[in-house]
Structures are given as structure tokens and as C-alpha cells.
Amino acid sequence: MSLRSPRAAFLASRSGDGSPLQYEILQEKAASLGRAAHRLTEALEALEAFDPQGDTGGDAASRRDELVARAGEAAWALTVQRELCGFRDPRWVLDTYRIPPEVARRMAPNSALTRR
């Protein structure tokens, strides 16, 4: 058995040489991309909805930090999922979803590493 890259599987499915299994794998990749994009959209919307409230207390700052971290992790997850599907440009996620700089700084596994 030989392993093929996602790009090879995609090209095989487009040329008609793909098996039903390859087609199903491509469907799951597309669904996974959609789910990751949906999670990012929800996280960004939650952060945006929280910001106008203007509450600056300790609990509010902590909640906002959680929302920023959640959005950063969701952006990271979408970027990784896209790379696994052969889409190599992470700027697409940043530009398309208009990721705020503070969220972009949290785009890493264990985002505590990027809090400096």
C-alpha cells in the first residue's frame, strides 16, 4: 500500500481515477473545513458582540481574554485544516476573516506561548 498526498488524491478524483473511498475522504475534508470555518466565525462574532459592552472590570477582562484565546485557537485550527487540504497560504484566513491582530497573536497551539 502506498500513501498519496492530499493533492494527489484530489487530482485523482478530478481526473476520474479516484475510488469511492477517495471521494468520501474529500467530502470529509470539505465538511471539516466548513466546521472549522464555522467555529472561527462564531468565535469572532462572540468577541465582537462582547466588545461594545464597554465593561472594564476584572471579570470582563478575563472573559474577553477567553474570547480572544478561543478565536485565536479557532483561527489556528482553520489554518491547519486548510494546510492539510493543500491550501498553504495562512494569510488567506487572516485576510478573509479579518482577524484582529490580538487574535492573530494567539494563533498557536498552547497560545500562552504567544502572550508576550
Short mmCIF file of the C-alpha atoms (twelve columns), coordinates in Angstrom:
data_MODEL
# 
_entry.id   MODEL 
# 
loop_
_atom_site.group_PDB 
_atom_site.id 
_atom_site.type_symbol 
_atom_site.label_atom_id 
_atom_site.label_alt_id 
_atom_site.label_comp_id 
_atom_site.label_asym_id 
_atom_site.label_seq_id 
_atom_site.Cartn_x 
_atom_site.Cartn_y 
_atom_site.Cartn_z 
_atom_site.pdbx_PDB_model_num 
ATOM 1   C CA . MET A 1   0.000   0.000  0.000   1 
ATOM 2   C CA . SER A 2   1.346   3.409  -0.865  1 
ATOM 3   C CA . LEU A 3   0.360   6.685  0.692   1 
ATOM 4   C CA . ARG A 4   -0.626  9.582  -1.501  1 
ATOM 5   C CA . SER A 5   -0.648  13.223 -0.630  1 
ATOM 6   C CA . PRO A 6   -3.992  15.032 -0.313  1 
ATOM 7   C CA . ARG A 7   -3.148  16.864 -3.525  1 
ATOM 8   C CA . ALA A 8   -2.605  13.563 -5.356  1 
ATOM 9   C CA . ALA A 9   -5.936  12.260 -4.050  1 
ATOM 10  C CA . PHE A 10  -7.658  15.464 -5.150  1 
ATOM 11  C CA . LEU A 11  -6.137  15.308 -8.631  1 
ATOM 12  C CA . ALA A 12  -7.031  11.632 -8.960  1 
ATOM 13  C CA . SER A 13  -10.642 12.368 -8.036  1 
ATOM 14  C CA . ARG A 14  -10.820 15.188 -10.582 1 
ATOM 15  C CA . SER A 15  -9.445  13.036 -13.367 1 
ATOM 16  C CA . GLY A 16  -11.952 10.264 -12.738 1 
ATOM 17  C CA . ASP A 17  -9.325  7.853  -11.405 1 
ATOM 18  C CA . GLY A 18  -10.463 8.269  -7.810  1 
ATOM 19  C CA . SER A 19  -12.078 5.477  -5.877  1 
ATOM 20  C CA . PRO A 20  -15.267 5.912  -3.888  1 
ATOM 21  C CA . LEU A 21  -13.107 5.957  -0.773  1 
ATOM 22  C CA . GLN A 22  -11.071 8.885  -2.094  1 
ATOM 23  C CA . TYR A 23  -14.271 10.715 -2.921  1 
ATOM 24  C CA . GLU A 24  -15.557 10.127 0.603   1 
ATOM 25  C CA . ILE A 25  -12.280 11.376 2.073   1 
ATOM 26  C CA . LEU A 26  -12.535 14.549 0.015   1 
ATOM 27  C CA . GLN A 27  -16.109 15.042 1.197   1 
ATOM 28  C CA . GLU A 28  -14.977 14.727 4.816   1 
ATOM 29  C CA . LYS A 29  -12.150 17.214 4.233   1 
ATOM 30  C CA . ALA A 30  -14.616 19.707 2.816   1 
ATOM 31  C CA . ALA A 31  -17.010 19.162 5.728   1 
ATOM 32  C CA . SER A 32  -14.153 19.549 8.211   1 
ATOM 33  C CA . LEU A 33  -13.101 22.824 6.583   1 
ATOM 34  C CA . GLY A 34  -16.676 24.032 6.837   1 
ATOM 35  C CA . ARG A 35  -16.906 23.134 10.522  1 
ATOM 36  C CA . ALA A 36  -13.586 24.849 11.298  1 
ATOM 37  C CA . ALA A 37  -14.690 27.972 9.420   1 
ATOM 38  C CA . HIS A 38  -17.995 27.971 11.297  1 
ATOM 39  C CA . ARG A 39  -16.223 27.716 14.672  1 
ATOM 40  C CA . LEU A 40  -13.975 30.640 13.727  1 
ATOM 41  C CA . THR A 41  -16.924 32.743 12.602  1 
ATOM 42  C CA . GLU A 42  -18.779 32.035 15.851  1 
ATOM 43  C CA . ALA A 43  -15.707 32.872 17.957  1 
ATOM 44  C CA . LEU A 44  -15.127 36.162 16.127  1 
ATOM 45  C CA . GLU A 45  -18.804 37.094 16.408  1 
ATOM 46  C CA . ALA A 46  -18.771 36.377 20.155  1 
ATOM 47  C CA . LEU A 47  -15.719 38.593 20.590  1 
ATOM 48  C CA . GLU A 48  -17.252 41.373 18.506  1 
ATOM 49  C CA . ALA A 49  -20.535 41.179 20.420  1 
ATOM 50  C CA . PHE A 50  -18.709 41.364 23.739  1 
ATOM 51  C CA . ASP A 51  -16.567 44.411 22.869  1 
ATOM 52  C CA . PRO A 52  -19.280 47.099 22.609  1 
ATOM 53  C CA . GLN A 53  -20.474 46.385 26.144  1 
ATOM 54  C CA . GLY A 54  -17.607 48.512 27.435  1 
ATOM 55  C CA . ASP A 55  -17.351 46.722 30.767  1 
ATOM 56  C CA . THR A 56  -13.760 47.021 32.021  1 
ATOM 57  C CA . GLY A 57  -13.995 45.158 35.322  1 
ATOM 58  C CA . GLY A 58  -11.749 42.221 36.201  1 
ATOM 59  C CA . ASP A 59  -14.352 39.622 35.253  1 
ATOM 60  C CA . ALA A 60  -14.972 41.360 31.932  1 
ATOM 61  C CA . ALA A 61  -11.248 41.474 31.135  1 
ATOM 62  C CA . SER A 62  -10.933 37.805 31.968  1 
ATOM 63  C CA . ARG A 63  -13.959 36.915 29.809  1 
ATOM 64  C CA . ARG A 64  -12.603 38.992 26.925  1 
ATOM 65  C CA . ASP A 65  -9.246  37.253 27.211  1 
ATOM 66  C CA . GLU A 66  -11.042 33.901 26.991  1 
ATOM 67  C CA . LEU A 67  -12.883 35.054 23.872  1 
ATOM 68  C CA . VAL A 68  -9.653  36.253 22.234  1 
ATOM 69  C CA . ALA A 69  -7.974  32.925 23.071  1 
ATOM 70  C CA . ARG A 70  -10.932 30.982 21.689  1 
ATOM 71  C CA . ALA A 71  -10.875 32.982 18.458  1 
ATOM 72  C CA . GLY A 72  -7.100  32.516 18.155  1 
ATOM 73  C CA . GLU A 73  -7.390  28.769 18.582  1 
ATOM 74  C CA . ALA A 74  -10.230 28.613 16.057  1 
ATOM 75  C CA . ALA A 75  -8.188  30.622 13.542  1 
ATOM 76  C CA . TRP A 76  -5.229  28.322 14.121  1 
ATOM 77  C CA . ALA A 77  -7.408  25.234 13.669  1 
ATOM 78  C CA . LEU A 78  -8.807  26.531 10.380  1 
ATOM 79  C CA . THR A 79  -5.316  27.409 9.137   1 
ATOM 80  C CA . VAL A 80  -4.005  23.930 9.963   1 
ATOM 81  C CA . GLN A 81  -7.040  22.241 8.410   1 
ATOM 82  C CA . ARG A 82  -6.565  24.258 5.226   1 
ATOM 83  C CA . GLU A 83  -2.898  23.284 5.101   1 
ATOM 84  C CA . LEU A 84  -3.830  19.615 5.452   1 
ATOM 85  C CA . CYS A 85  -6.076  20.068 2.433   1 
ATOM 86  C CA . GLY A 86  -3.259  21.593 0.396   1 
ATOM 87  C CA . PHE A 87  -4.031  25.279 0.864   1 
ATOM 88  C CA . ARG A 88  -0.699  26.620 2.065   1 
ATOM 89  C CA . ASP A 89  -1.235  30.370 2.472   1 
ATOM 90  C CA . PRO A 90  -2.171  31.252 6.073   1 
ATOM 91  C CA . ARG A 91  -2.719  34.890 5.088   1 
ATOM 92  C CA . TRP A 92  -5.956  33.834 3.395   1 
ATOM 93  C CA . VAL A 93  -7.522  33.114 6.794   1 
ATOM 94  C CA . LEU A 94  -6.224  36.387 8.249   1 
ATOM 95  C CA . ASP A 95  -7.479  38.445 5.308   1 
ATOM 96  C CA . THR A 96  -10.774 36.672 4.612   1 
ATOM 97  C CA . TYR A 97  -11.936 36.617 8.230   1 
ATOM 98  C CA . ARG A 98  -10.347 39.989 9.084   1 
ATOM 99  C CA . ILE A 99  -8.593  38.513 12.092  1 
ATOM 100 C CA . PRO A 100 -7.736  41.270 14.603  1 
ATOM 101 C CA . PRO A 101 -4.012  41.483 15.469  1 
ATOM 102 C CA . GLU A 102 -4.608  40.428 19.079  1 
ATOM 103 C CA . VAL A 103 -6.352  37.278 17.852  1 
ATOM 104 C CA . ALA A 104 -3.634  36.597 15.279  1 
ATOM 105 C CA . ARG A 105 -1.050  36.712 18.064  1 
ATOM 106 C CA . ARG A 106 -2.958  33.907 19.790  1 
ATOM 107 C CA . MET A 107 -2.903  31.641 16.716  1 
ATOM 108 C CA . ALA A 108 -0.737  28.848 18.034  1 
ATOM 109 C CA . PRO A 109 -1.133  25.642 19.904  1 
ATOM 110 C CA . ASN A 110 -0.898  26.500 23.564  1 
ATOM 111 C CA . SER A 111 -1.475  30.158 22.866  1 
ATOM 112 C CA . ALA A 112 0.065   31.062 26.220  1 
ATOM 113 C CA . LEU A 113 3.355   30.991 24.314  1 
ATOM 114 C CA . THR A 114 2.279   33.988 22.267  1 
ATOM 115 C CA . ARG A 115 1.044   36.210 25.107  1 
ATOM 116 C CA . ARG A 116 4.341   38.042 25.492  1 
# 
